[in-house]
Structure formats: C-alpha cells, structure tokens
Amino acid sequence: MNTNLLIPGVALAIGLGVGFGVGKSGSGPSGESAASEANLRTRAGERSGNTPSARDKKARSVEEIYQKPGQSNRIQGLLDFYSNLSADQFASEAEKLDALPFNERILASVLLFGKWAEVDPTAAMAFTDTMGFAGAFVRPTVLQGWASTDPVNAAKYYANNPAQFAMMNMMGSRGGRGMGGQGAAGIIAGEWAKQDPADAMDWASGLKNNKGDAMTAVITQVAKTDPSKAAEMVGGMDPEEQGGAYEMIARQWGAKSFAEASAWANGLPEDQRGAAMSAAIEGLAQNDPESAASEISKMTDADARRDAVPTVARNYARADVRGSMDWLNSLDDDGAKRDSMREVMPIWAASDGAAALDFIKNQSAPEVKDRAAESYIWSNRTSKPAELAEVAAMITDKGERSRATGIVAARWMQEDKDGATQFINGSDAINDDVKERLLSGRPMWGGDRRGRGRD
C-alpha cells in the first residue's frame, strides 16, 4: 500500500481526538512503488548511522517493530508484517491496536486496515462495525484501499450499504477549502479515475446521492494531468454542483499555466468566475507567490480575493516572510490580513521573533492584532513565558485573551511551576475553573485522567 496515504488520515484523527486514522489521499494503487519508496528511506537511514540488523531481523509482532530505531524502519517493518498476514489474521492484529500508545496506534491502524482492504475488504469493513465510534474514522481507509485495487466492487458495496457511509458523506467537502474529509462516493470515484476516468465518470454521473462529490473527484484527478480535458467534463454536472469542480481545476491549472487558467476562469459564468480565479491564483502561488500577490490586486470580487490571500501569504512567507508581511500590510482588507496571521506569523516568529513582535505592537486594526498575537503565542518556542504573557495582554477580545493567557500559563507550568502558580493566581484573564485545572496539573480542556468515557 502507498505510504503517502498516511498524513491526511493521521491529521484528521488527531484533530478529532479519536482512536484511529481516517481518510487518505495520494497517488496510485501500486503497493510496489510505496514499498520501494519506504525501502529507499530505510537505506538512507542506514547510511546515516542506523544499525542494519535492526531492520533485517524479521519482526514477530507490532510491539517488536516499534522497538526498532528509525521511523522509516518501523514503517517498512509494519508494511512487511501486515503484507505477510493471512486473511484470517488481520482481525486479531486489529484487536491489539488498542494496547498501543496513541501515536503508534495511528500509524499501525492506517497500514493495517489499508492492507486488509486489499486482501479481504468485506471482512475489514465488517470489523469497523465492532469498533464503536472509532469505526467511522477507519472506514475511509478501508474504502480507499478497496477502491484502489477493485473500484467496481467497492462501488457495488457502497450502493448496497449506504447507511454505513452516512457519516463520511456528511463530512464531504467539494470545494477543497474546508477541513471536511472526502465523502465515500468521492473516495471511490477518485480512485477509479486513476485507473479509468471514463468509467469512473459514468458511475459518478449515475449516482442519485452525492453525485456532485463523486464527479468532482473524477474531474480533480483528470485535472492533475489535463486540466483542459477536466474543464470539458464539468458541463455534465448539475449547475449547482459545478462550483467545487471549477475551483479544483483552476487550482491545478494555475500551478501549471496561470495564463491559460486565468483565461479559462474569466470565461466562466459570472457567479463562478471569482472563486475560480481565486483558486487559480492559489495554484500560481505554489511556484511564484510574488506574482500571485500581484494578481490579487487585480481582483474585483472582494470575497474571492479574501479567500486567496492566506494561501498566497503562506507561500510568499516561506521564501520571504518580511516581503509577505509588507504585502499584507499594503492590502486594504483587515479581514484578509486577519485570516493570514495563522499562516504567516508562525513562520515569522521562528525566523525573526523580534520583528514579528514589533508588527503586533504596531498593528492598529484590533482584529488583525488579536489574531497575530494569538498565533505568535501558539507558535513561539524561544520567548520566556513572562514575555508571552505580555503579548497575551495585548489581545483586545476577552475570549481570545483568556485562551491565549491560559496557553501561556500551561507552558509556564512546565518550565517554572512556582512562577507559573504566582502568575495564574494573579491573572484576571483566566477564569477560576481553568485556574483550578492548571494548578492541579490537569489539561486546560478535558482529559481529567479518569479513564475513557467518563465525565
């Protein structure tokens, strides 16, 4: 299975605070290419000093694999271990996942269920029904593993068991801008399109529910190699479903040829034009953020412009953080500036904390100042807690100031308990409940160490 599928599933699982990885995106169904990539990483690790014997010894359990030095060795070990399981062994290995620490459980579960889906997808899917709430977050991994090798039967199973995928479909995100995961129909269609775009589109266009998600997934896949062909396919979609597809095409096309993408976007219906142009500029920003910043100034659709600014600012900041901030300051849109702070401020705080702090102090727009200060506090790793407390005090919004102050206090407790205790007791920004939690060594929010599921 493809190890490039790991990251989105891990990120969403951590964000939701549940037990297993969910959702995958990446390239191709080939297991051989992923294994060779992992092997290359393993060899690189060995050249840098890892012990070959730790990798070469055949592991007899997941616990043993996690004793190996080097994360690439562990990934390869898990791939090898799960690849050698017989179909009736996967369930017993899945039951053992609960005993692993959270970070180890995430990695192992994505690899296990992805491989199980290639060997016996119906058994893997049935097992998710025994997992309680976590099963809903494993199901996308199983479905995509299945569709990556056998999309026809994955599609039949989806059609025959629609209720099993209801939660996934509710989380679907057509436009690509939100944090929602891809719905079940989109997962199948996207994987199918990697193998046969025409058949995938025929299937997607015949769906009664979630047709837009599925067709957009096919079009998105085609747009990676041929955006003009993808653009022709949008005409078969219902008009109300076309917006997300236009954006996905524009983003892919903008990264390849912004001139072609912008000419196409400007020819779209007026109600779709602004969002498509915004997405095309985001694509341009991947390779030439300074030019993308220049293109934003030409946009007349204020909402579409605001959508594009944070992405452009982030890409700009990676190459020239001060240039990015100077560009943001030149914009007459405090909302766009505010939205960009979480993208740019962490980069600036890491590279030039003093300049970043000066920006916060001199910022006149309250909403921009608050978000910049909050992002600075969250990302700063070098300033002393007392200094960060001063930054938190600059935040004008009461709720945001309280949260930021609590974060500072929690970090302070880790570094200097006596100093933090004095600060917490004397702070007016932290409410009494949070104070009590911090002073007793508990997390700011939830996690009372009383066992799973207790209030």
Beta strands, then each sheet from edge to edge (+ up, - down):
end
